[in-house]
Each structure stands twice: as structure tokens, then as C-alpha cells.
Amino acid sequence: MTFRAAAFCLSLLLSPPALAQQAGDVADRAQSASALLLAAIEGLEQAADGKEQVSALTRTIQAYESGLGDLREALRQVTIRETELVLRFDAKRDRVAQLLGVLVGMGTDPGPLLLLHPSGPLGSARSGMMMAEVTPALHA
């Protein structure tokens, strides 16, 4: 892979859309590292003698290392955020599982629902009083 291709790949990796969820500071540093790397590669291609080439290569390596450091920092931030989201998801998943268990339990046990009168508690009380009056006569 040539230096220009490496710089292009690094600039794609460090572009603002890829770092949209990280802090703006990391994205700014990554963009500046990408610009420094591209400038250093241009200097390397335009270097005429060995001294200029060594100097341009040094700048290229420093810019690459700077971009790599920024990329590692962004990766650390993404890992922290991922851990946060996984923990939050697990907590909510447990709550939803408990709620689902309660709902499933209510759906399979229609017994208490049969004891309720459609008109509410007053209707239940009235029907209970009527049943108390009628039951002895039915037994007789």
C-alpha cells in the first residue's frame, strides 16, 4: 500500500461521520492529523534529495502516529459508550422480562376475573347479596 493510499484510508477512518458520536475534540484532532499526513505525503513526493526525503518521511511518520493515537482514543470512547449502552439494555431487558412474566401470568389465570361483575364493585356486592339470599333456598 502506498503512502497516498494509507493517507486516504486514514482520512476515511477519521472523517467526521465516522466520529459523529465521539467528542468534537477527538474529531478535530483526527482531521488535523489526516491533513498533516496528506501534507507530509505531498512533501515526500516532492522531495528532491535524500535530506528532504528523510525530513518528509519523518513528518509522514509523525502524522501517521498522531492519527493512530487519535483513532485509539476514539476507539476507547466508543468502547466506553458501548459498555454503557449494554448495561442500560441489560437493565431494561430484565424489567421487560419481569413485566412480560406478570402479563403472561395474568393471561393464564382467569379465575379472579370471573369473580368480577361487569358493572364494577357495586354490581359484585349486589350479586353477592343476591346469591347469599338464593343459595339456602337452592340447597333446600
N, CA, C and O atoms as CSV, one atom per row, in Angstrom:
chain,resi,resn,atom,element,x,y,z
A,1,MET,N,N,0.852,-1.168,0.000
A,1,MET,CA,C,0.000,0.000,0.000
A,1,MET,C,C,0.897,1.230,0.000
A,1,MET,O,O,1.819,1.323,0.811
A,2,THR,N,N,0.644,2.159,-0.885
A,2,THR,CA,C,1.449,3.378,-0.960
A,2,THR,C,C,1.080,4.322,0.170
A,2,THR,O,O,0.071,4.148,0.854
A,3,PHE,N,N,1.931,5.333,0.347
A,3,PHE,CA,C,1.651,6.317,1.394
A,3,PHE,C,C,0.360,7.072,1.101
A,3,PHE,O,O,-0.403,7.378,2.017
A,4,ARG,N,N,0.112,7.374,-0.172
A,4,ARG,CA,C,-1.107,8.117,-0.532
A,4,ARG,C,C,-2.353,7.283,-0.216
A,4,ARG,O,O,-3.341,7.819,0.287
A,5,ALA,N,N,-2.315,5.986,-0.504
A,5,ALA,CA,C,-3.452,5.120,-0.206
A,5,ALA,C,C,-3.655,5.000,1.300
A,5,ALA,O,O,-4.790,4.995,1.777
A,6,ALA,N,N,-2.557,4.904,2.051
A,6,ALA,CA,C,-2.658,4.838,3.507
A,6,ALA,C,C,-3.259,6.122,4.063
A,6,ALA,O,O,-4.087,6.081,4.974
A,7,ALA,N,N,-2.847,7.250,3.522
A,7,ALA,CA,C,-3.383,8.534,3.982
A,7,ALA,C,C,-4.868,8.645,3.654
A,7,ALA,O,O,-5.658,9.154,4.449
A,8,PHE,N,N,-5.230,8.159,2.471
A,8,PHE,CA,C,-6.642,8.216,2.083
A,8,PHE,C,C,-7.484,7.339,3.007
A,8,PHE,O,O,-8.557,7.750,3.450
A,9,CYS,N,N,-6.998,6.134,3.297
A,9,CYS,CA,C,-7.724,5.242,4.209
A,9,CYS,C,C,-7.828,5.855,5.600
A,9,CYS,O,O,-8.871,5.774,6.249
A,10,LEU,N,N,-6.736,6.471,6.052
A,10,LEU,CA,C,-6.753,7.107,7.365
A,10,LEU,C,C,-7.721,8.274,7.390
A,10,LEU,O,O,-8.421,8.473,8.383
A,11,SER,N,N,-7.775,9.047,6.319
A,11,SER,CA,C,-8.707,10.181,6.289
A,11,SER,C,C,-10.155,9.695,6.257
A,11,SER,O,O,-11.037,10.354,6.809
A,12,LEU,N,N,-10.413,8.540,5.612
A,12,LEU,CA,C,-11.773,7.977,5.637
A,12,LEU,C,C,-12.144,7.487,7.028
A,12,LEU,O,O,-13.264,7.689,7.496
A,13,LEU,N,N,-11.186,6.839,7.679
A,13,LEU,CA,C,-11.453,6.329,9.017
A,13,LEU,C,C,-11.667,7.449,10.021
A,13,LEU,O,O,-12.458,7.312,10.954
A,14,LEU,N,N,-10.973,8.536,9.831
A,14,LEU,CA,C,-11.017,9.620,10.794
A,14,LEU,C,C,-11.947,10.746,10.381
A,14,LEU,O,O,-11.899,11.831,10.961
A,15,SER,N,N,-12.786,10.508,9.399
A,15,SER,CA,C,-13.690,11.558,8.934
A,15,SER,C,C,-14.772,11.831,9.972
A,15,SER,O,O,-15.064,10.961,10.792
A,16,PRO,N,N,-15.371,13.013,9.958
A,16,PRO,CA,C,-16.393,13.362,10.947
A,16,PRO,C,C,-17.590,12.418,11.002
A,16,PRO,O,O,-18.076,12.167,12.105
A,17,PRO,N,N,-18.113,11.866,9.877
A,17,PRO,CA,C,-19.229,10.933,10.026
A,17,PRO,C,C,-18.868,9.695,10.852
A,17,PRO,O,O,-19.703,9.186,11.599
A,18,ALA,N,N,-17.652,9.217,10.725
A,18,ALA,CA,C,-17.253,8.043,11.493
A,18,ALA,C,C,-17.090,8.365,12.967
A,18,ALA,O,O,-17.184,7.472,13.809
A,19,LEU,N,N,-16.848,9.626,13.289
A,19,LEU,CA,C,-16.639,10.025,14.675
A,19,LEU,C,C,-17.791,10.860,15.208
A,19,LEU,O,O,-17.620,11.609,16.170
A,20,ALA,N,N,-18.955,10.743,14.598
A,20,ALA,CA,C,-20.078,11.608,14.959
A,20,ALA,C,C,-20.497,11.435,16.404
A,20,ALA,O,O,-21.000,12.380,17.012
A,21,GLN,N,N,-20.304,10.247,16.974
A,21,GLN,CA,C,-20.757,10.014,18.339
A,21,GLN,C,C,-19.661,10.290,19.362
A,21,GLN,O,O,-19.930,10.222,20.562
A,22,GLN,N,N,-18.472,10.591,18.950
A,22,GLN,CA,C,-17.412,10.907,19.891
A,22,GLN,C,C,-17.359,12.412,20.128
A,22,GLN,O,O,-18.037,13.191,19.458
A,23,ALA,N,N,-16.550,12.794,21.081
A,23,ALA,CA,C,-16.390,14.208,21.398
A,23,ALA,C,C,-15.802,14.938,20.199
A,23,ALA,O,O,-15.020,14.381,19.428
A,24,GLY,N,N,-16.202,16.209,20.062
A,24,GLY,CA,C,-15.731,17.014,18.943
A,24,GLY,C,C,-14.230,17.207,18.961
A,24,GLY,O,O,-13.615,17.377,17.908
A,25,ASP,N,N,-13.628,17.183,20.147
A,25,ASP,CA,C,-12.191,17.376,20.271
A,25,ASP,C,C,-11.427,16.265,19.556
A,25,ASP,O,O,-10.449,16.536,18.859
A,26,VAL,N,N,-11.864,15.027,19.722
A,26,VAL,CA,C,-11.196,13.896,19.076
A,26,VAL,C,C,-11.351,14.000,17.559
A,26,VAL,O,O,-10.406,13.731,16.818
A,27,ALA,N,N,-12.528,14.387,17.101
A,27,ALA,CA,C,-12.767,14.508,15.661
A,27,ALA,C,C,-11.898,15.603,15.066
A,27,ALA,O,O,-11.352,15.443,13.974
A,28,ASP,N,N,-11.769,16.712,15.780
A,28,ASP,CA,C,-10.926,17.809,15.280
A,28,ASP,C,C,-9.465,17.386,15.198
A,28,ASP,O,O,-8.773,17.679,14.224
A,29,ARG,N,N,-9.008,16.690,16.241
A,29,ARG,CA,C,-7.614,16.227,16.216
A,29,ARG,C,C,-7.393,15.212,15.099
A,29,ARG,O,O,-6.336,15.203,14.469
A,30,ALA,N,N,-8.375,14.366,14.853
A,30,ALA,CA,C,-8.243,13.362,13.795
A,30,ALA,C,C,-8.195,14.032,12.427
A,30,ALA,O,O,-7.423,13.622,11.560
A,31,GLN,N,N,-9.012,15.056,12.232
A,31,GLN,CA,C,-8.984,15.773,10.953
A,31,GLN,C,C,-7.648,16.475,10.756
A,31,GLN,O,O,-7.091,16.463,9.658
A,32,SER,N,N,-7.141,17.078,11.805
A,32,SER,CA,C,-5.850,17.758,11.653
A,32,SER,C,C,-4.733,16.751,11.403
A,32,SER,O,O,-3.816,17.030,10.631
A,33,ALA,N,N,-4.797,15.578,12.049
A,33,ALA,CA,C,-3.789,14.541,11.802
A,33,ALA,C,C,-3.865,14.045,10.362
A,33,ALA,O,O,-2.840,13.780,9.734
A,34,SER,N,N,-5.082,13.921,9.845
A,34,SER,CA,C,-5.256,13.499,8.461
A,34,SER,C,C,-4.682,14.537,7.496
A,34,SER,O,O,-4.019,14.190,6.518
A,35,ALA,N,N,-4.944,15.809,7.783
A,35,ALA,CA,C,-4.404,16.876,6.931
A,35,ALA,C,C,-2.888,16.910,7.003
A,35,ALA,O,O,-2.219,17.108,5.988
A,36,LEU,N,N,-2.339,16.715,8.206
A,36,LEU,CA,C,-0.876,16.682,8.344
A,36,LEU,C,C,-0.278,15.506,7.571
A,36,LEU,O,O,0.775,15.639,6.948
A,37,LEU,N,N,-0.943,14.373,7.614
A,37,LEU,CA,C,-0.449,13.199,6.904
A,37,LEU,C,C,-0.464,13.423,5.392
A,37,LEU,O,O,0.494,13.084,4.697
A,38,LEU,N,N,-1.548,13.990,4.895
A,38,LEU,CA,C,-1.605,14.271,3.455
A,38,LEU,C,C,-0.541,15.285,3.046
A,38,LEU,O,O,0.090,15.136,1.999
A,39,ALA,N,N,-0.339,16.315,3.870
A,39,ALA,CA,C,0.692,17.317,3.566
A,39,ALA,C,C,2.085,16.688,3.612
A,39,ALA,O,O,2.932,16.998,2.774
A,40,ALA,N,N,2.325,15.811,4.580
A,40,ALA,CA,C,3.629,15.154,4.684
A,40,ALA,C,C,3.881,14.239,3.493
A,40,ALA,O,O,5.011,14.137,3.016
A,41,ILE,N,N,2.844,13.578,3.016
A,41,ILE,CA,C,2.999,12.701,1.848
A,41,ILE,C,C,3.288,13.537,0.602
A,41,ILE,O,O,4.116,13.164,-0.229
A,42,GLU,N,N,2.604,14.656,0.484
A,42,GLU,CA,C,2.892,15.565,-0.642
A,42,GLU,C,C,4.351,16.014,-0.587
A,42,GLU,O,O,5.042,16.039,-1.605
A,43,GLY,N,N,4.811,16.369,0.616
A,43,GLY,CA,C,6.210,16.784,0.777
A,43,GLY,C,C,7.166,15.667,0.432
A,43,GLY,O,O,8.231,15.908,-0.135
A,44,LEU,N,N,6.792,14.437,0.772
A,44,LEU,CA,C,7.636,13.281,0.456
A,44,LEU,C,C,7.731,13.070,-1.049
A,44,LEU,O,O,8.797,12.751,-1.573
A,45,GLU,N,N,6.613,13.252,-1.736
A,45,GLU,CA,C,6.620,13.068,-3.186
A,45,GLU,C,C,7.397,14.179,-3.897
A,45,GLU,O,O,7.954,13.957,-4.972
A,46,GLN,N,N,7.433,15.362,-3.304
A,46,GLN,CA,C,8.113,16.496,-3.931
A,46,GLN,C,C,9.562,16.638,-3.482
A,46,GLN,O,O,10.285,17.483,-4.010
A,47,ALA,N,N,9.999,15.838,-2.529
A,47,ALA,CA,C,11.373,15.929,-2.026
A,47,ALA,C,C,12.354,15.550,-3.126
A,47,ALA,O,O,12.178,14.552,-3.825
A,48,ALA,N,N,13.389,16.369,-3.260
A,48,ALA,CA,C,14.355,16.167,-4.343
A,48,ALA,C,C,15.553,15.353,-3.903
A,48,ALA,O,O,15.931,14.400,-4.585
A,49,ASP,N,N,16.160,15.702,-2.783
A,49,ASP,CA,C,17.362,14.975,-2.360
A,49,ASP,C,C,17.069,14.134,-1.122
A,49,ASP,O,O,15.955,14.146,-0.597
A,50,GLY,N,N,18.061,13.420,-0.676
A,50,GLY,CA,C,17.896,12.476,0.432
A,50,GLY,C,C,17.542,13.160,1.740
A,50,GLY,O,O,16.757,12.630,2.525
A,51,LYS,N,N,18.118,14.342,1.982
A,51,LYS,CA,C,17.857,15.049,3.228
A,51,LYS,C,C,16.381,15.473,3.311
A,51,LYS,O,O,15.738,15.338,4.352
A,52,GLU,N,N,15.875,15.978,2.207
A,52,GLU,CA,C,14.464,16.387,2.159
A,52,GLU,C,C,13.540,15.170,2.290
A,52,GLU,O,O,12.493,15.242,2.933
A,53,GLN,N,N,13.936,14.063,1.679
A,53,GLN,CA,C,13.139,12.847,1.767
A,53,GLN,C,C,13.071,12.318,3.190
A,53,GLN,O,O,12.009,11.895,3.648
A,54,VAL,N,N,14.203,12.338,3.893
A,54,VAL,CA,C,14.224,11.885,5.282
A,54,VAL,C,C,13.351,12.794,6.148
A,54,VAL,O,O,12.606,12.318,7.005
A,55,SER,N,N,13.449,14.089,5.919
A,55,SER,CA,C,12.648,15.047,6.675
A,55,SER,C,C,11.150,14.841,6.396
A,55,SER,O,O,10.339,14.846,7.322
A,56,ALA,N,N,10.791,14.661,5.126
A,56,ALA,CA,C,9.385,14.452,4.761
A,56,ALA,C,C,8.881,13.117,5.296
A,56,ALA,O,O,7.737,13.014,5.737
A,57,LEU,N,N,9.728,12.100,5.258
A,57,LEU,CA,C,9.344,10.792,5.784
A,57,LEU,C,C,9.137,10.865,7.305
A,57,LEU,O,O,8.231,10.230,7.844
A,58,THR,N,N,9.975,11.636,7.979
A,58,THR,CA,C,9.817,11.824,9.422
A,58,THR,C,C,8.483,12.499,9.727
A,58,THR,O,O,7.764,12.084,10.636
A,59,ARG,N,N,8.155,13.545,8.961
A,59,ARG,CA,C,6.871,14.228,9.153
A,59,ARG,C,C,5.705,13.274,8.851
A,59,ARG,O,O,4.679,13.315,9.530
A,60,THR,N,N,5.861,12.429,7.845
A,60,THR,CA,C,4.816,11.464,7.499
A,60,THR,C,C,4.589,10.470,8.637
A,60,THR,O,O,3.448,10.179,8.996
A,61,ILE,N,N,5.662,9.961,9.192
A,61,ILE,CA,C,5.551,9.004,10.289
A,61,ILE,C,C,4.935,9.668,11.525
A,61,ILE,O,O,4.094,9.071,12.196
A,62,GLN,N,N,5.353,10.895,11.823
A,62,GLN,CA,C,4.788,11.599,12.977
A,62,GLN,C,C,3.292,11.857,12.786
A,62,GLN,O,O,2.509,11.702,13.723
A,63,ALA,N,N,2.902,12.245,11.584
A,63,ALA,CA,C,1.482,12.493,11.311
A,63,ALA,C,C,0.691,11.188,11.403
A,63,ALA,O,O,-0.424,11.170,11.925
A,64,TYR,N,N,1.264,10.108,10.902
A,64,TYR,CA,C,0.601,8.804,10.979
A,64,TYR,C,C,0.420,8.378,12.438
A,64,TYR,O,O,-0.653,7.910,12.818
A,65,GLU,N,N,1.464,8.538,13.252
A,65,GLU,CA,C,1.380,8.174,14.665
A,65,GLU,C,C,0.367,9.043,15.405
A,65,GLU,O,O,-0.347,8.557,16.283
A,66,SER,N,N,0.303,10.307,15.059
A,66,SER,CA,C,-0.675,11.206,15.675
A,66,SER,C,C,-2.098,10.749,15.328
A,66,SER,O,O,-2.963,10.686,16.201
A,67,GLY,N,N,-2.330,10.438,14.077
A,67,GLY,CA,C,-3.645,9.945,13.659
A,67,GLY,C,C,-3.989,8.624,14.319
A,67,GLY,O,O,-5.139,8.399,14.699
A,68,LEU,N,N,-3.015,7.758,14.458
A,68,LEU,CA,C,-3.230,6.473,15.107
A,68,LEU,C,C,-3.585,6.661,16.580
A,68,LEU,O,O,-4.459,5.968,17.102
A,69,GLY,N,N,-2.925,7.576,17.236
A,69,GLY,CA,C,-3.250,7.876,18.633
A,69,GLY,C,C,-4.671,8.411,18.773
A,69,GLY,O,O,-5.401,8.027,19.687
A,70,ASP,N,N,-5.059,9.305,17.855
A,70,ASP,CA,C,-6.422,9.839,17.889
A,70,ASP,C,C,-7.446,8.744,17.615
A,70,ASP,O,O,-8.519,8.720,18.219
A,71,LEU,N,N,-7.112,7.852,16.714
A,71,LEU,CA,C,-8.004,6.735,16.417
A,71,LEU,C,C,-8.160,5.821,17.635
A,71,LEU,O,O,-9.261,5.347,17.918
A,72,ARG,N,N,-7.067,5.576,18.353
A,72,ARG,CA,C,-7.141,4.760,19.564
A,72,ARG,C,C,-8.000,5.440,20.628
A,72,ARG,O,O,-8.777,4.777,21.314
A,73,GLU,N,N,-7.863,6.758,20.769
A,73,GLU,CA,C,-8.678,7.497,21.733
A,73,GLU,C,C,-10.158,7.406,21.363
A,73,GLU,O,O,-11.004,7.206,22.234
A,74,ALA,N,N,-10.466,7.550,20.094
A,74,ALA,CA,C,-11.857,7.426,19.647
A,74,ALA,C,C,-12.382,6.023,19.919
A,74,ALA,O,O,-13.532,5.862,20.329
A,75,LEU,N,N,-11.564,5.017,19.700
A,75,LEU,CA,C,-11.957,3.635,19.965
A,75,LEU,C,C,-12.223,3.415,21.453
A,75,LEU,O,O,-13.161,2.709,21.822
A,76,ARG,N,N,-11.389,4.024,22.309
A,76,ARG,CA,C,-11.624,3.922,23.757
A,76,ARG,C,C,-12.973,4.527,24.122
A,76,ARG,O,O,-13.729,3.949,24.903
A,77,GLN,N,N,-13.273,5.694,23.552
A,77,GLN,CA,C,-14.543,6.358,23.852
A,77,GLN,C,C,-15.729,5.524,23.353
A,77,GLN,O,O,-16.751,5.423,24.032
A,78,VAL,N,N,-15.588,4.934,22.176
A,78,VAL,CA,C,-16.662,4.096,21.640
A,78,VAL,C,C,-16.865,2.861,22.514
A,78,VAL,O,O,-18.003,2.450,22.743
A,79,THR,N,N,-15.794,2.272,22.998
A,79,THR,CA,C,-15.886,1.101,23.855
A,79,THR,C,C,-16.589,1.446,25.168
A,79,THR,O,O,-17.417,0.676,25.655
A,80,ILE,N,N,-16.259,2.597,25.733
A,80,ILE,CA,C,-16.925,3.034,26.967
A,80,ILE,C,C,-18.409,3.238,26.712
A,80,ILE,O,O,-19.242,2.811,27.511
A,81,ARG,N,N,-18.743,3.887,25.605
A,81,ARG,CA,C,-20.149,4.138,25.275
A,81,ARG,C,C,-20.894,2.818,25.030
A,81,ARG,O,O,-22.046,2.664,25.437
A,82,GLU,N,N,-20.226,1.869,24.361
A,82,GLU,CA,C,-20.844,0.566,24.109
A,82,GLU,C,C,-21.140,-0.148,25.422
A,82,GLU,O,O,-22.208,-0.738,25.579
A,83,THR,N,N,-20.210,-0.100,26.358
A,83,THR,CA,C,-20.412,-0.726,27.660
A,83,THR,C,C,-21.591,-0.092,28.383
A,83,THR,O,O,-22.410,-0.788,28.983
A,84,GLU,N,N,-21.672,1.244,28.321
A,84,GLU,CA,C,-22.802,1.956,28.919
A,84,GLU,C,C,-24.125,1.474,28.339
A,84,GLU,O,O,-25.065,1.170,29.074
A,85,LEU,N,N,-24.186,1.409,27.021
A,85,LEU,CA,C,-25.426,1.007,26.361
A,85,LEU,C,C,-25.799,-0.442,26.647
A,85,LEU,O,O,-26.976,-0.758,26.814
A,86,VAL,N,N,-24.812,-1.317,26.704
A,86,VAL,CA,C,-25.087,-2.728,27.002
A,86,VAL,C,C,-25.634,-2.871,28.417
A,86,VAL,O,O,-26.578,-3.628,28.642
A,87,LEU,N,N,-25.048,-2.147,29.375
A,87,LEU,CA,C,-25.538,-2.213,30.752
A,87,LEU,C,C,-26.959,-1.666,30.855
A,87,LEU,O,O,-27.801,-2.229,31.555
A,88,ARG,N,N,-27.215,-0.572,30.158
A,88,ARG,CA,C,-28.559,0.008,30.164
A,88,ARG,C,C,-29.558,-0.952,29.520
A,88,ARG,O,O,-30.672,-1.124,30.015
A,89,PHE,N,N,-29.153,-1.568,28.423
A,89,PHE,CA,C,-30.014,-2.529,27.737
A,89,PHE,C,C,-30.318,-3.732,28.632
A,89,PHE,O,O,-31.462,-4.181,28.706
A,90,ASP,N,N,-29.292,-4.251,29.309
A,90,ASP,CA,C,-29.498,-5.400,30.189
A,90,ASP,C,C,-30.468,-5.061,31.317
A,90,ASP,O,O,-31.320,-5.879,31.667
A,91,ALA,N,N,-30.347,-3.869,31.887
A,91,ALA,CA,C,-31.260,-3.460,32.964
A,91,ALA,C,C,-32.693,-3.372,32.451
A,91,ALA,O,O,-33.626,-3.820,33.117
A,92,LYS,N,N,-32.862,-2.801,31.281
A,92,LYS,CA,C,-34.209,-2.689,30.725
A,92,LYS,C,C,-34.742,-4.050,30.300
A,92,LYS,O,O,-35.940,-4.307,30.417
A,93,ARG,N,N,-33.885,-4.908,29.818
A,93,ARG,CA,C,-34.317,-6.236,29.404
A,93,ARG,C,C,-34.855,-7.013,30.595
A,93,ARG,O,O,-35.857,-7.717,30.472
A,94,ASP,N,N,-34.197,-6.892,31.754
A,94,ASP,CA,C,-34.675,-7.575,32.955
A,94,ASP,C,C,-36.043,-7.035,33.384
A,94,ASP,O,O,-36.924,-7.801,33.776
A,95,ARG,N,N,-36.211,-5.719,33.307
A,95,ARG,CA,C,-37.503,-5.135,33.676
A,95,ARG,C,C,-38.604,-5.580,32.721
A,95,ARG,O,O,-39.710,-5.898,33.158
A,96,VAL,N,N,-38.312,-5.604,31.429
A,96,VAL,CA,C,-39.303,-6.033,30.445
A,96,VAL,C,C,-39.630,-7.513,30.643
A,96,VAL,O,O,-40.782,-7.922,30.496
A,97,ALA,N,N,-38.628,-8.307,30.973
A,97,ALA,CA,C,-38.875,-9.738,31.222
A,97,ALA,C,C,-39.792,-9.925,32.427
A,97,ALA,O,O,-40.684,-10.773,32.401
A,98,GLN,N,N,-39.577,-9.138,33.484
A,98,GLN,CA,C,-40.453,-9.232,34.653
A,98,GLN,C,C,-41.882,-8.820,34.297
A,98,GLN,O,O,-42.841,-9.481,34.693
A,99,LEU,N,N,-42.014,-7.733,33.555
A,99,LEU,CA,C,-43.336,-7.275,33.144
A,99,LEU,C,C,-44.024,-8.315,32.269
A,99,LEU,O,O,-45.214,-8.584,32.435
A,100,LEU,N,N,-43.282,-8.893,31.347
A,100,LEU,CA,C,-43.840,-9.921,30.480
A,100,LEU,C,C,-44.278,-11.139,31.287
A,100,LEU,O,O,-45.320,-11.731,31.004
A,101,GLY,N,N,-43.489,-11.514,32.289
A,101,GLY,CA,C,-43.871,-12.636,33.152
A,101,GLY,C,C,-45.167,-12.365,33.891
A,101,GLY,O,O,-46.012,-13.252,34.011
A,102,VAL,N,N,-45.332,-11.149,34.385
A,102,VAL,CA,C,-46.572,-10.793,35.082
A,102,VAL,C,C,-47.748,-10.822,34.119
A,102,VAL,O,O,-48.814,-11.338,34.453
A,103,LEU,N,N,-47.558,-10.269,32.924
A,103,LEU,CA,C,-48.642,-10.250,31.945
A,103,LEU,C,C,-49.034,-11.657,31.509
A,103,LEU,O,O,-50.219,-11.950,31.350
A,104,VAL,N,N,-48.062,-12.516,31.317
A,104,VAL,CA,C,-48.351,-13.893,30.927
A,104,VAL,C,C,-49.093,-14.603,32.054
A,104,VAL,O,O,-50.037,-15.353,31.804
A,105,GLY,N,N,-48.668,-14.367,33.292
A,105,GLY,CA,C,-49.345,-14.971,34.437
A,105,GLY,C,C,-50.780,-14.504,34.558
A,105,GLY,O,O,-51.655,-15.292,34.915
A,106,MET,N,N,-51.039,-13.256,34.273
A,106,MET,CA,C,-52.409,-12.737,34.333
A,106,MET,C,C,-53.269,-13.349,33.232
A,106,MET,O,O,-54.453,-13.615,33.440
A,107,GLY,N,N,-52.693,-13.564,32.100
A,107,GLY,CA,C,-53.452,-14.092,30.972
A,107,GLY,C,C,-53.862,-15.543,31.149
A,107,GLY,O,O,-54.892,-15.948,30.610
A,108,THR,N,N,-53.101,-16.337,31.879
A,108,THR,CA,C,-53.424,-17.762,32.020
A,108,THR,C,C,-54.287,-18.058,33.232
A,108,THR,O,O,-54.762,-19.186,33.365
A,109,ASP,N,N,-54.513,-17.101,34.123
A,109,ASP,CA,C,-55.297,-17.341,35.340
A,109,ASP,C,C,-56.553,-16.466,35.315
A,109,ASP,O,O,-56.559,-15.386,35.906
A,110,PRO,N,N,-57.610,-16.914,34.643
A,110,PRO,CA,C,-58.816,-16.093,34.539
A,110,PRO,C,C,-59.710,-16.180,35.766
A,110,PRO,O,O,-60.764,-15.544,35.787
A,111,GLY,N,N,-59.330,-16.945,36.795
A,111,GLY,CA,C,-60.164,-17.134,37.982
A,111,GLY,C,C,-60.616,-15.833,38.631
A,111,GLY,O,O,-61.823,-15.612,38.737
A,112,PRO,N,N,-59.718,-14.964,39.069
A,112,PRO,CA,C,-60.155,-13.731,39.725
A,112,PRO,C,C,-60.986,-12.841,38.807
A,112,PRO,O,O,-61.846,-12.101,39.284
A,113,LEU,N,N,-60.747,-12.900,37.517
A,113,LEU,CA,C,-61.517,-12.077,36.592
A,113,LEU,C,C,-62.964,-12.542,36.502
A,113,LEU,O,O,-63.859,-11.737,36.245
A,114,LEU,N,N,-63.200,-13.835,36.712
A,114,LEU,CA,C,-64.564,-14.348,36.666
A,114,LEU,C,C,-65.384,-13.885,37.859
A,114,LEU,O,O,-66.611,-13.829,37.784
A,115,LEU,N,N,-64.716,-13.554,38.962
A,115,LEU,CA,C,-65.417,-13.115,40.157
A,115,LEU,C,C,-65.865,-11.657,40.069
A,115,LEU,O,O,-66.649,-11.205,40.903
A,116,LEU,N,N,-65.388,-10.931,39.092
A,116,LEU,CA,C,-65.744,-9.525,38.952
A,116,LEU,C,C,-67.043,-9.377,38.183
A,116,LEU,O,O,-67.297,-10.103,37.222
A,117,HIS,N,N,-67.844,-8.449,38.608
A,117,HIS,CA,C,-69.110,-8.150,37.922
A,117,HIS,C,C,-68.830,-7.098,36.855
A,117,HIS,O,O,-68.016,-6.204,37.083
A,118,PRO,N,N,-69.485,-7.181,35.689
A,118,PRO,CA,C,-69.209,-6.210,34.618
A,118,PRO,C,C,-69.515,-4.764,35.009
A,118,PRO,O,O,-68.930,-3.837,34.449
A,119,SER,N,N,-70.427,-4.563,35.965
A,119,SER,CA,C,-70.762,-3.188,36.321
A,119,SER,C,C,-69.869,-2.636,37.418
A,119,SER,O,O,-70.069,-1.503,37.856
A,120,GLY,N,N,-68.894,-3.401,37.871
A,120,GLY,CA,C,-67.939,-2.887,38.846
A,120,GLY,C,C,-68.148,-3.455,40.230
A,120,GLY,O,O,-68.863,-4.444,40.394
A,121,PRO,N,N,-67.524,-2.835,41.243
A,121,PRO,CA,C,-67.588,-3.365,42.607
A,121,PRO,C,C,-69.005,-3.355,43.195
A,121,PRO,O,O,-69.378,-4.274,43.925
A,122,LEU,N,N,-69.785,-2.332,42.882
A,122,LEU,CA,C,-71.158,-2.266,43.414
A,122,LEU,C,C,-72.000,-3.428,42.885
A,122,LEU,O,O,-72.769,-4.039,43.627
A,123,GLY,N,N,-71.844,-3.723,41.592
A,123,GLY,CA,C,-72.555,-4.863,40.999
A,123,GLY,C,C,-72.110,-6.171,41.617
A,123,GLY,O,O,-72.925,-7.071,41.820
A,124,SER,N,N,-70.810,-6.291,41.922
A,124,SER,CA,C,-70.305,-7.511,42.567
A,124,SER,C,C,-70.923,-7.687,43.949
A,124,SER,O,O,-71.303,-8.793,44.334
A,125,ALA,N,N,-71.019,-6.578,44.698
A,125,ALA,CA,C,-71.625,-6.645,46.036
A,125,ALA,C,C,-73.100,-7.028,45.948
A,125,ALA,O,O,-73.566,-7.867,46.719
A,126,ARG,N,N,-73.835,-6.427,45.024
A,126,ARG,CA,C,-75.259,-6.735,44.868
A,126,ARG,C,C,-75.470,-8.204,44.484
A,126,ARG,O,O,-76.325,-8.889,45.045
A,127,SER,N,N,-74.665,-8.676,43.506
A,127,SER,CA,C,-74.834,-10.066,43.079
A,127,SER,C,C,-74.444,-11.021,44.195
A,127,SER,O,O,-75.029,-12.098,44.309
A,128,GLY,N,N,-73.479,-10.656,45.014
A,128,GLY,CA,C,-73.093,-11.483,46.153
A,128,GLY,C,C,-74.211,-11.561,47.175
A,128,GLY,O,O,-74.473,-12.630,47.726
A,129,MET,N,N,-74.879,-10.433,47.437
A,129,MET,CA,C,-76.001,-10.423,48.381
A,129,MET,C,C,-77.153,-11.271,47.851
A,129,MET,O,O,-77.800,-11.996,48.608
A,130,MET,N,N,-77.408,-11.175,46.532
A,130,MET,CA,C,-78.490,-11.983,45.943
A,130,MET,C,C,-78.163,-13.477,46.055
A,130,MET,O,O,-79.032,-14.287,46.379
A,131,MET,N,N,-76.903,-13.831,45.784
A,131,MET,CA,C,-76.509,-15.235,45.864
A,131,MET,C,C,-76.622,-15.738,47.302
A,131,MET,O,O,-76.985,-16.892,47.531
A,132,ALA,N,N,-76.314,-14.879,48.264
A,132,ALA,CA,C,-76.439,-15.272,49.677
A,132,ALA,C,C,-77.905,-15.526,50.034
A,132,ALA,O,O,-78.196,-16.398,50.852
A,133,GLU,N,N,-78.821,-14.783,49.436
A,133,GLU,CA,C,-80.255,-14.973,49.701
A,133,GLU,C,C,-80.775,-16.227,49.011
A,133,GLU,O,O,-81.596,-16.944,49.584
A,134,VAL,N,N,-80.311,-16.512,47.781
A,134,VAL,CA,C,-80.862,-17.579,46.965
A,134,VAL,C,C,-80.247,-18.924,47.310
A,134,VAL,O,O,-80.925,-19.944,47.185
A,135,THR,N,N,-78.991,-18.971,47.740
A,135,THR,CA,C,-78.289,-20.237,47.970
A,135,THR,C,C,-78.987,-21.133,48.965
A,135,THR,O,O,-79.103,-22.327,48.686
A,136,PRO,N,N,-79.474,-20.648,50.128
A,136,PRO,CA,C,-80.165,-21.562,51.062
A,136,PRO,C,C,-81.429,-22.168,50.444
A,136,PRO,O,O,-81.745,-23.332,50.689
A,137,ALA,N,N,-82.142,-21.386,49.651
A,137,ALA,CA,C,-83.358,-21.908,49.028
A,137,ALA,C,C,-83.004,-22.987,48.009
A,137,ALA,O,O,-83.730,-23.973,47.874
A,138,LEU,N,N,-81.908,-22.811,47.299
A,138,LEU,CA,C,-81.468,-23.811,46.320
A,138,LEU,C,C,-81.044,-25.097,47.024
A,138,LEU,O,O,-81.313,-26.191,46.528
A,139,HIS,N,N,-80.395,-24.978,48.155
A,139,HIS,CA,C,-79.972,-26.147,48.907
A,139,HIS,C,C,-81.186,-26.913,49.455
A,139,HIS,O,O,-81.174,-28.143,49.511
A,140,ALA,N,N,-82.232,-26.177,49.857
A,140,ALA,CA,C,-83.423,-26.837,50.399
A,140,ALA,C,C,-84.136,-27.557,49.266
A,140,ALA,O,O,-85.171,-28.186,49.489
